[in-house]
Amino acid sequence: MANLNLQSLHILVIKITLSILLVVQTFLGLTLDSTLSWKTPIDQPSSKLNTKCYAIRSLKSVISTKKLRIINFSYVHSIMPYGIIFWGNSPHSSNIFKLQKRALRLIMNVDNRVACCELFKKLNILPQHSQYILSLLLFVVNNMEEFISNTKFSLYQHST
């Protein structure tokens, strides 16, 4: 075996940096980028929801839980569904869900560690994931003529 002389080895390191051109477009209030990561359309309502949570926190000592629930629907729930069909399944949508849970805990005046499942049921509020599913179902029902049903096609071609 030949001895390997590390000093005689010349290692050529080539750095290739790819600069990806990020194209950003706004369509009907949704900001779309070329990667379709949905981070930007989620960051926009996230900042709005943060301010709405602050408003709920400020009002919770003055207003009843029933009225805070109404404020939640007008503040938080009015922002969340916009474009949810597009970004509802993205990994970044968990940020919106966390803010929704924060608002719910503020309304019910419970600790941050309390599970929200029962709170959602008690206040009759749909969680973000359920709103996403409901929005998809409503879209399909309202646009049924755009979809091809399985009954129009037959896997087996036989003469009758």
C-alpha contacts under 8 A as a table, 3 or more apart, distances in Angstrom:
res1	aa1	res2	aa2	distance
5	N	8	S	5.44
5	N	9	L	6.68
6	L	9	L	5.18
7	Q	10	H	7.57
22	L	33	D	6.59
22	L	34	S	5.82
22	L	35	T	7.55
23	V	33	D	5.52
23	V	34	S	5.28
24	V	31	T	6.79
24	V	32	L	5.62
24	V	33	D	4.30
24	V	34	S	6.51
25	Q	31	T	5.71
25	Q	32	L	5.18
25	Q	33	D	6.26
26	T	29	G	5.99
26	T	30	L	5.46
26	T	31	T	4.28
26	T	32	L	5.95
27	F	30	L	5.25
27	F	31	T	6.38
27	F	32	L	7.31
30	L	41	P	5.76
30	L	83	G	7.02
31	T	40	T	6.31
31	T	41	P	5.38
32	L	36	L	6.42
32	L	38	W	7.00
32	L	40	T	7.35
32	L	41	P	7.11
33	D	36	L	5.46
33	D	37	S	7.28
33	D	38	W	7.65
33	D	40	T	7.91
37	S	40	T	7.82
37	S	90	S	7.43
38	W	41	P	5.51
38	W	42	I	6.31
38	W	87	W	5.78
38	W	90	S	6.71
38	W	92	H	7.14
39	K	42	I	5.27
39	K	43	D	6.07
39	K	92	H	6.01
40	T	43	D	5.04
40	T	44	Q	6.44
41	P	44	Q	5.57
41	P	45	P	7.23
41	P	87	W	7.51
42	I	45	P	5.78
42	I	46	S	6.13
42	I	87	W	7.31
42	I	92	H	6.87
42	I	93	S	6.65
42	I	95	N	7.78
42	I	96	I	7.23
43	D	46	S	4.88
43	D	47	S	6.35
44	Q	47	S	5.66
44	Q	48	K	6.77
45	P	48	K	4.91
45	P	49	L	5.93
45	P	79	I	6.52
45	P	80	M	7.10
45	P	96	I	7.80
46	S	49	L	5.01
46	S	50	N	6.17
46	S	95	N	7.12
46	S	96	I	6.08
46	S	99	L	7.40
47	S	50	N	5.13
47	S	51	T	6.63
48	K	51	T	5.32
48	K	52	K	6.34
48	K	79	I	7.95
49	L	52	K	4.87
49	L	53	C	6.08
49	L	75	Y	7.90
49	L	76	V	6.21
49	L	79	I	7.63
49	L	96	I	7.96
49	L	99	L	6.61
49	L	100	Q	7.95
50	N	53	C	5.14
50	N	54	Y	6.40
50	N	99	L	7.01
51	T	54	Y	5.03
51	T	55	A	6.36
52	K	55	A	4.97
52	K	56	I	6.25
52	K	75	Y	6.18
52	K	76	V	6.62
53	C	56	I	5.04
53	C	57	R	6.08
53	C	99	L	7.69
53	C	102	R	7.20
53	C	103	A	5.38
53	C	106	L	7.70
54	Y	57	R	4.99
54	Y	58	S	6.17
55	A	58	S	5.08
55	A	59	L	6.24
56	I	59	L	5.09
56	I	60	K	5.92
56	I	68	L	7.09
56	I	71	I	7.71
56	I	72	N	7.75
56	I	103	A	7.09
56	I	106	L	6.86
56	I	107	I	7.08
57	R	60	K	5.41
57	R	61	S	7.86
57	R	106	L	6.07
57	R	107	I	7.82
58	S	61	S	7.01
59	L	62	V	5.38
59	L	63	I	5.93
59	L	68	L	7.82
60	K	63	I	5.47
60	K	64	S	7.10
60	K	65	T	7.60
60	K	68	L	7.02
60	K	106	L	7.25
60	K	107	I	6.58
60	K	109	N	7.84
63	I	67	K	6.32
63	I	68	L	6.56
64	S	67	K	5.39
64	S	68	L	6.22
65	T	68	L	4.90
65	T	69	R	6.13
65	T	107	I	6.08
65	T	108	M	6.67
66	K	69	R	5.17
66	K	70	I	6.64
67	K	70	I	5.05
67	K	71	I	6.27
68	L	71	I	4.88
68	L	72	N	6.02
68	L	107	I	5.95
69	R	72	N	4.90
69	R	73	F	6.42
69	R	107	I	6.89
69	R	123	L	7.33
70	I	73	F	5.16
70	I	74	S	6.35
71	I	74	S	5.02
71	I	75	Y	5.79
71	I	76	V	7.86
72	N	75	Y	5.16
72	N	76	V	5.15
72	N	77	H	6.31
72	N	103	A	7.45
73	F	76	V	5.78
73	F	77	H	4.59
73	F	78	S	6.28
74	S	77	H	6.15
74	S	78	S	5.57
75	Y	78	S	5.81
75	Y	79	I	6.88
76	V	79	I	5.56
76	V	80	M	6.44
76	V	100	Q	7.27
76	V	103	A	7.87
77	H	80	M	5.35
77	H	81	P	7.00
78	S	81	P	6.72
78	S	82	Y	7.83
79	I	82	Y	6.17
80	M	84	I	7.14
80	M	96	I	7.55
80	M	128	Q	7.68
81	P	84	I	5.11
81	P	131	Q	7.18
81	P	132	Y	7.68
81	P	135	S	7.93
83	G	86	F	5.57
83	G	87	W	6.60
83	G	88	G	7.96
84	I	87	W	5.20
84	I	88	G	4.72
84	I	132	Y	5.94
84	I	135	S	7.37
85	I	88	G	5.71
85	I	132	Y	6.28
85	I	135	S	6.34
85	I	136	L	6.12
86	F	89	N	7.49
87	W	90	S	5.40
87	W	93	S	6.78
88	G	93	S	5.89
88	G	128	Q	7.89
88	G	129	H	7.09
88	G	132	Y	5.54
89	N	93	S	6.80
89	N	132	Y	7.74
90	S	93	S	5.53
91	P	94	S	6.31
92	H	95	N	5.90
92	H	96	I	7.86
93	S	96	I	5.37
93	S	97	F	6.58
94	S	97	F	4.89
94	S	98	K	6.10
95	N	98	K	5.16
95	N	99	L	6.38
96	I	99	L	5.14
96	I	100	Q	6.15
96	I	128	Q	7.40
97	F	100	Q	4.95
97	F	101	K	6.20
97	F	127	P	7.21
97	F	128	Q	5.59
97	F	129	H	7.79
98	K	101	K	5.07
98	K	102	R	6.15
99	L	102	R	4.88
99	L	103	A	6.24
100	Q	103	A	5.21
100	Q	104	L	6.24
100	Q	127	P	7.62
100	Q	128	Q	7.50
101	K	104	L	4.93
101	K	105	R	6.12
101	K	116	C	6.63
102	R	105	R	5.19
102	R	106	L	6.20
102	R	112	N	7.49
103	A	106	L	5.06
103	A	107	I	6.23
104	L	107	I	5.12
104	L	108	M	6.28
104	L	116	C	7.64
104	L	119	L	7.28
104	L	120	F	7.62
105	R	108	M	5.15
105	R	109	N	5.68
105	R	110	V	5.35
105	R	111	D	6.93
105	R	112	N	6.82
105	R	114	V	7.95
105	R	116	C	7.51
105	R	119	L	7.97
106	L	109	N	4.88
106	L	110	V	6.71
108	M	119	L	7.69
110	V	114	V	6.71
111	D	114	V	5.63
115	A	118	E	7.26
115	A	119	L	7.73
116	C	119	L	4.91
116	C	120	F	6.09
117	C	120	F	5.37
117	C	121	K	6.59
118	E	121	K	5.05
118	E	122	K	6.01
119	L	122	K	4.99
119	L	123	L	6.19
120	F	123	L	5.45
120	F	124	N	5.83
120	F	125	I	5.14
120	F	126	L	6.61
120	F	127	P	6.94
121	K	124	N	4.98
121	K	125	I	6.61
122	K	125	I	7.99
126	L	130	S	5.87
126	L	131	Q	6.00
127	P	130	S	5.32
127	P	131	Q	6.23
128	Q	131	Q	5.01
128	Q	132	Y	6.22
129	H	132	Y	5.03
129	H	133	I	6.42
130	S	133	I	5.08
130	S	134	L	6.07
131	Q	134	L	5.00
131	Q	135	S	5.99
132	Y	135	S	5.14
132	Y	136	L	6.28
133	I	136	L	5.13
133	I	137	L	6.20
134	L	137	L	5.10
134	L	138	L	6.10
135	S	138	L	5.15
135	S	139	F	6.08
136	L	139	F	5.03
136	L	140	V	6.25
137	L	140	V	5.15
137	L	141	V	6.15
138	L	141	V	5.09
138	L	142	N	5.95
139	F	142	N	5.22
139	F	143	N	6.02
140	V	143	N	5.17
140	V	144	M	5.64
141	V	144	M	5.30
143	N	146	E	5.59
143	N	147	F	7.39
144	M	147	F	5.58
145	E	148	I	7.57
148	I	152	K	7.33
149	S	152	K	5.95
149	S	153	F	7.81
150	N	153	F	5.61
150	N	154	S	7.66
151	T	154	S	7.02
154	S	157	Q	6.51
